[in-house]
């Protein structure tokens, strides 16, 4: 994760002089009851103290934001910052008191009275700075989370449109119905099975199209029906191999991602007797890997990579995990992060 960089140039330029002036006004003697020389001295002294407090507190903010960067960590960040804030204020106040009692002033108070006065001013100073920084950061995180939520909704909508376009496209329907017409007079039983598989595919699309995740077993059942429809068309020229665990209920992924990858492989590669297409789907650690031999069509298919980009974006937004895409001269491979539940283990 990238380290947090606090962009607060103007807050520091405006905030430091403002607090210096406020500390002068909080002084018991007040600016009207001291000499010009003493007023200038206190301005420089307070400027030194404020800069030390501000910059050290700013370093504390940077540390806390890097350790607890997310919106859900706000309570932890504030609690830990408050504890360190108190310890730091007690220690720094002691150091500043030791310096302050030795500086020329109109009146000298005893050490502990001066210490309590510095703690009072320190609490006000650091409290104001802390509230400003934390409010700016919190609302920045909140706005970012809202933007990511809207972006996720947009990606989900794009995914649904892409899915419907690939699943219920005229080409898919035409190819399915054309294969069915050929089968009916030759093999009525196979025709009935084909209709059942086609019905299962569309039922699955309607049932799971709005979900964020789906268990791998359900996705595998859907994919079996989807592949069956294509294998009727391509026969043994389309080979799909599964290397999956016996139990799949504890594994989940984003719906229709496997179907979209299989669809892309069929759409963009030559499938013939001389050049059969082999698609392998296997679980490797916490990934499900979909790969196929690469034999691209030279014409007739334009690729926008919309479906693949959508899968990558949705994984990044849903759980922050990366989809790995590897292309070699002979193979195209996509590794999808699996969501593992301990309940099924």
C-alpha positions as CSV (number, residue, x, y, z in Angstrom):
1,X,0.0,0.0,0.0
2,X,1.3,3.4,-0.9
3,X,2.3,5.7,2.0
4,X,0.0,8.5,2.9
5,X,1.2,12.0,1.8
6,X,-0.6,14.8,3.7
7,X,-1.4,17.7,1.3
8,X,-1.8,20.5,3.8
9,X,0.3,23.4,2.5
10,X,-2.3,26.1,2.9
11,X,-3.6,24.7,6.2
12,X,-0.1,25.1,7.7
13,X,0.5,28.5,6.1
14,X,-2.8,29.9,7.5
15,X,-3.1,27.7,10.7
16,X,0.3,28.3,12.3
17,X,0.1,32.2,12.3
18,X,-3.5,32.0,13.4
19,X,-2.8,29.8,16.4
20,X,0.2,32.0,17.4
21,X,-2.0,35.0,17.5
22,X,-4.7,33.1,19.5
23,X,-2.1,32.1,22.1
24,X,-1.1,35.7,22.5
25,X,-4.7,36.7,23.1
26,X,-5.1,33.8,25.6
27,X,-2.2,35.2,27.6
28,X,-3.2,36.5,31.0
29,X,-1.3,39.8,30.5
30,X,-2.9,40.4,27.1
31,X,-1.1,42.2,24.2
32,X,-2.2,45.6,25.5
33,X,-0.4,45.3,28.8
34,X,3.1,44.4,27.6
35,X,5.8,46.2,25.8
36,X,6.4,45.9,22.1
37,X,9.7,44.1,22.7
38,X,8.0,41.6,25.0
39,X,5.1,41.1,22.5
40,X,7.6,40.4,19.7
41,X,9.5,38.0,22.0
42,X,6.3,36.1,22.8
43,X,5.3,36.0,19.1
44,X,8.6,34.3,18.2
45,X,8.5,32.0,21.3
46,X,4.9,31.0,20.5
47,X,5.8,30.5,16.8
48,X,8.6,28.1,17.8
49,X,6.3,26.2,20.1
50,X,3.4,26.0,17.6
51,X,5.7,24.8,14.8
52,X,7.2,22.1,17.1
53,X,3.7,21.0,18.2
54,X,2.2,21.2,14.7
55,X,5.0,19.3,12.8
56,X,5.3,16.6,15.5
57,X,1.5,16.1,15.6
58,X,1.5,16.0,11.8
59,X,4.1,13.2,11.8
60,X,1.8,11.4,14.2
61,X,-1.1,11.8,11.8
62,X,1.0,10.4,8.9
63,X,1.9,7.4,11.0
64,X,-1.7,6.7,12.0
65,X,-3.1,7.1,8.5
66,X,-0.6,4.6,7.2
67,X,-1.4,2.1,9.9
68,X,-5.1,2.6,9.9
69,X,-5.9,3.9,6.4
70,X,-9.5,2.8,5.8
71,X,-12.8,4.3,6.8
72,X,-13.7,1.3,8.9
73,X,-10.5,1.9,11.0
74,X,-11.6,5.4,12.0
75,X,-12.4,4.5,15.6
76,X,-9.0,2.7,16.1
77,X,-7.1,5.5,14.5
78,X,-8.8,8.2,16.7
79,X,-8.4,6.1,19.9
80,X,-4.7,5.3,19.3
81,X,-4.0,8.9,18.2
82,X,-5.7,10.2,21.3
83,X,-3.6,8.0,23.6
84,X,-0.3,9.0,21.9
85,X,-1.6,12.6,21.8
86,X,-1.9,12.7,25.6
87,X,1.5,11.0,26.2
88,X,3.2,13.4,23.8
89,X,1.5,16.5,25.3
90,X,2.6,15.6,28.8
91,X,6.2,15.0,27.7
92,X,6.4,17.9,25.3
93,X,4.8,20.2,27.8
94,X,7.4,19.3,30.4
95,X,10.2,20.1,27.9
96,X,8.7,23.4,26.9
97,X,8.1,24.3,30.6
98,X,11.8,23.7,31.3
99,X,12.6,26.1,28.4
100,X,9.9,28.6,29.2
101,X,10.8,29.2,32.9
102,X,14.3,30.2,31.8
103,X,13.2,32.8,29.2
104,X,12.8,36.5,30.0
105,X,9.1,37.3,30.8
106,X,7.2,39.9,32.7
107,X,6.6,37.6,35.6
108,X,7.9,34.2,36.6
109,X,5.6,31.6,37.9
110,X,6.7,28.5,39.7
111,X,7.5,25.4,37.6
112,X,4.3,23.4,38.1
113,X,2.0,26.4,37.6
114,X,3.9,27.1,34.4
115,X,3.6,23.4,33.4
116,X,-0.2,23.4,34.0
117,X,-0.5,26.6,31.9
118,X,1.4,25.1,29.0
119,X,-0.6,21.9,29.2
120,X,-3.8,24.0,29.0
121,X,-2.6,25.9,25.9
122,X,-1.1,22.7,24.4
123,X,-4.5,20.9,24.8
124,X,-6.2,23.8,23.0
125,X,-3.6,24.0,20.3
126,X,-3.2,20.2,19.6
127,X,-7.0,19.7,20.0
128,X,-7.7,22.3,17.2
129,X,-5.1,20.8,14.9
130,X,-6.3,17.3,15.6
131,X,-9.9,18.1,14.9
132,X,-9.0,19.9,11.6
133,X,-6.8,17.1,10.3
134,X,-9.1,14.3,11.3
135,X,-12.2,16.0,9.9
136,X,-10.5,16.6,6.6
137,X,-9.2,13.0,6.4
138,X,-12.5,11.4,7.5
139,X,-14.6,13.3,5.0
140,X,-12.1,12.6,2.3
141,X,-12.4,8.9,3.0
142,X,-16.1,9.1,3.2
143,X,-16.3,10.9,-0.2
144,X,-13.9,8.3,-1.6
145,X,-16.0,5.4,-0.3
146,X,-19.1,7.0,-1.9
147,X,-17.4,7.4,-5.2
148,X,-16.2,3.7,-5.1
149,X,-19.7,2.6,-4.3
150,X,-21.1,4.5,-7.3
151,X,-18.3,3.1,-9.4
152,X,-19.1,-0.4,-8.3
153,X,-22.7,0.0,-9.1
154,X,-21.7,1.3,-12.6
155,X,-19.4,-1.7,-13.1
156,X,-22.1,-4.1,-12.0
157,X,-24.5,-2.5,-14.5
158,X,-21.9,-2.7,-17.3
159,X,-21.3,-6.3,-16.4
160,X,-25.1,-7.1,-16.6
161,X,-25.3,-5.3,-20.0
162,X,-22.2,-7.2,-21.3
163,X,-23.6,-10.5,-20.0
164,X,-27.0,-10.0,-21.5
165,X,-25.4,-9.0,-24.8
166,X,-23.2,-12.1,-24.9
167,X,-25.8,-14.5,-23.5
168,X,-29.0,-13.4,-25.3
169,X,-27.5,-12.0,-28.4
170,X,-29.0,-12.8,-31.8
171,X,-25.9,-14.9,-32.7
172,X,-26.1,-17.1,-29.6
173,X,-29.9,-17.6,-30.1
174,X,-29.4,-18.2,-33.8
175,X,-26.6,-20.7,-33.3
176,X,-28.6,-22.5,-30.6
177,X,-31.8,-22.7,-32.5
178,X,-30.0,-23.7,-35.7
179,X,-28.3,-26.6,-33.9
180,X,-31.7,-27.5,-32.4
181,X,-33.4,-27.6,-35.8
182,X,-30.7,-29.9,-37.1
183,X,-31.1,-32.3,-34.1
184,X,-34.9,-32.6,-33.9
185,X,-35.4,-35.0,-36.8
186,X,-32.2,-36.9,-36.2
187,X,-32.2,-37.3,-32.4
188,X,-35.3,-36.2,-30.5
189,X,-34.0,-37.2,-27.1
190,X,-30.9,-35.1,-27.5
191,X,-33.1,-32.3,-28.7
192,X,-35.1,-32.4,-25.5
193,X,-31.9,-32.4,-23.5
194,X,-30.6,-29.4,-25.5
195,X,-33.8,-27.5,-24.8
196,X,-33.4,-28.3,-21.1
197,X,-29.8,-27.1,-21.0
198,X,-30.8,-23.9,-22.9
199,X,-33.6,-23.3,-20.4
200,X,-31.2,-23.8,-17.5
201,X,-28.8,-21.2,-18.9
202,X,-31.4,-18.5,-19.2
203,X,-32.9,-19.4,-15.8
204,X,-29.5,-19.0,-14.2
205,X,-29.0,-15.6,-15.9
206,X,-32.3,-14.4,-14.5
207,X,-31.6,-15.8,-11.0
208,X,-28.0,-14.7,-10.4
209,X,-27.5,-11.6,-12.6
210,X,-27.8,-9.2,-9.7
211,X,-25.5,-10.9,-7.2
212,X,-22.0,-9.9,-6.2
213,X,-20.7,-13.4,-5.5
214,X,-21.7,-16.9,-6.2
215,X,-20.4,-20.3,-4.9
216,X,-18.2,-22.2,-7.3
217,X,-20.5,-25.3,-7.4
218,X,-23.4,-23.2,-8.7
219,X,-21.2,-21.5,-11.2
220,X,-19.8,-24.9,-12.3
221,X,-23.3,-26.3,-12.9
222,X,-24.2,-23.3,-15.0
223,X,-21.0,-23.6,-17.0
224,X,-21.6,-27.3,-17.7
225,X,-24.9,-26.4,-19.3
226,X,-23.4,-23.5,-21.2
227,X,-20.5,-25.6,-22.5
228,X,-22.9,-28.4,-23.5
229,X,-24.7,-26.0,-25.9
230,X,-21.5,-25.1,-27.6
231,X,-20.2,-28.6,-27.8
232,X,-23.3,-29.6,-29.8
233,X,-22.2,-27.1,-32.3
234,X,-18.4,-27.8,-32.3
235,X,-18.5,-31.5,-31.3
236,X,-15.1,-32.8,-30.2
237,X,-13.3,-29.8,-31.6
238,X,-14.1,-27.9,-28.4
239,X,-12.5,-29.6,-25.4
240,X,-13.1,-28.3,-21.8
241,X,-11.1,-29.9,-19.0
242,X,-11.8,-29.3,-15.3
243,X,-9.3,-29.8,-12.5
244,X,-11.4,-28.8,-9.5
245,X,-11.6,-30.1,-5.9
246,X,-14.4,-32.5,-5.0
247,X,-16.0,-30.0,-2.7
248,X,-16.7,-26.5,-4.1
249,X,-19.3,-25.0,-1.7
250,X,-16.7,-23.1,0.3
251,X,-15.3,-21.4,-2.8
252,X,-16.9,-18.3,-4.3
253,X,-16.3,-15.9,-7.2
254,X,-18.0,-13.2,-9.1
255,X,-21.0,-14.6,-11.1
256,X,-20.6,-15.4,-14.8
257,X,-16.8,-14.7,-14.9
258,X,-16.0,-18.2,-16.0
259,X,-18.8,-18.1,-18.6
260,X,-17.4,-14.8,-20.0
261,X,-13.9,-16.2,-20.2
262,X,-15.1,-19.3,-22.0
263,X,-17.2,-17.2,-24.3
264,X,-14.2,-15.0,-25.2
265,X,-12.1,-18.1,-25.9
266,X,-14.7,-19.5,-28.3
267,X,-15.3,-16.1,-29.9
268,X,-11.7,-15.1,-30.6
269,X,-10.1,-18.5,-31.5
270,X,-10.2,-20.8,-34.4
271,X,-12.1,-24.1,-33.6
272,X,-11.8,-26.8,-36.2
273,X,-10.9,-30.4,-36.7
274,X,-7.3,-29.5,-37.5
275,X,-7.2,-26.9,-34.7
276,X,-9.3,-27.9,-31.8
277,X,-9.7,-25.5,-28.9
278,X,-8.8,-26.7,-25.5
279,X,-10.0,-24.8,-22.4
280,X,-8.7,-25.8,-19.0
281,X,-10.3,-24.6,-15.7
282,X,-8.4,-25.5,-12.6
283,X,-8.1,-24.4,-8.9
284,X,-4.6,-23.4,-7.9
285,X,-4.3,-22.4,-4.3
286,X,-6.7,-19.4,-3.9
287,X,-7.2,-18.8,-7.6
288,X,-9.3,-20.4,-10.3
289,X,-7.3,-20.4,-13.5
290,X,-8.9,-20.4,-17.0
291,X,-6.5,-21.1,-19.9
292,X,-6.8,-22.0,-23.5
293,X,-4.4,-22.6,-26.4
294,X,-4.0,-19.4,-28.5
295,X,-5.0,-19.6,-32.1
296,X,-6.6,-16.2,-32.9
297,X,-9.0,-15.6,-35.7
298,X,-7.4,-13.4,-38.3
299,X,-10.6,-11.7,-39.4
300,X,-14.2,-11.2,-38.6
301,X,-14.0,-10.5,-34.9
302,X,-13.2,-7.2,-33.2
303,X,-12.1,-7.3,-29.6
304,X,-12.8,-4.4,-27.2
305,X,-11.7,-6.4,-24.1
306,X,-14.8,-4.9,-22.4
307,X,-15.7,-8.1,-20.7
308,X,-12.2,-8.8,-19.3
309,X,-11.7,-5.2,-18.2
310,X,-15.0,-5.4,-16.4
311,X,-14.0,-8.6,-14.6
312,X,-10.7,-6.9,-13.5
313,X,-12.4,-3.8,-12.3
314,X,-15.2,-5.6,-10.4
315,X,-12.6,-7.8,-8.5
316,X,-10.6,-4.8,-7.6
317,X,-13.6,-2.9,-6.3
318,X,-15.3,-5.8,-4.5
319,X,-12.3,-7.1,-2.5
320,X,-9.2,-5.2,-3.7
321,X,-7.7,-8.3,-5.3
322,X,-6.0,-8.4,-8.6
323,X,-6.9,-10.6,-11.6
324,X,-3.8,-11.9,-13.3
325,X,-3.8,-12.1,-17.1
326,X,-0.9,-13.9,-18.9
327,X,-0.5,-14.0,-22.7
328,X,2.1,-16.1,-24.4
329,X,2.5,-16.9,-28.1
330,X,0.7,-20.3,-27.4
331,X,-1.5,-19.6,-24.4
332,X,-4.0,-17.2,-22.9
333,X,-4.5,-17.5,-19.2
334,X,-6.6,-15.6,-16.6
335,X,-6.3,-16.2,-12.8
336,X,-9.3,-15.2,-10.8
337,X,-9.0,-14.7,-7.0
338,X,-11.4,-17.1,-5.1
339,X,-13.3,-16.1,-2.0
340,X,-12.7,-18.8,0.5
341,X,-15.1,-19.6,3.3
342,X,-13.8,-21.6,6.3
343,X,-17.3,-23.0,6.9
344,X,-16.9,-25.6,4.1
345,X,-13.4,-26.7,5.1
